[in-house]
Amino acid sequence: MSSRIEPRYGAEVYVSQTGHVCIKQDPACGEEQLVIFHREEVPELIAHLQREYQNALDFVPETEVHDA
């Protein structure tokens, strides 16, 4: 079973035949992109993603900072 994030970058998340967690991105400019994680690395990946997600929510572009 896989999960897919649509439509911007078309990321697909799935477990490989060897039990690794894979994130595949459809080729926007030619080559397919694939990131592979051992299952023991996934909790750390999730923690990183949660931190960076919060950073993205808190992000203020420089133009807005200078205008304030």
QUIZI-V888029 format. One record per helix or strand. SS is the DSSP state (h for helix, s for strand). FROM is the first residue (numbers start at 1). LEN is the number of residues. If there is no record, write none. Layout:
# QUIZI-V888029
ss/from/len
SS/FROM/LEN
SS/FROM/LEN
This chain:
# QUIZI-V888029
ss/from/len
s/2/4
s/11/5
s/21/5
s/33/5
h/39/20
h/62/6
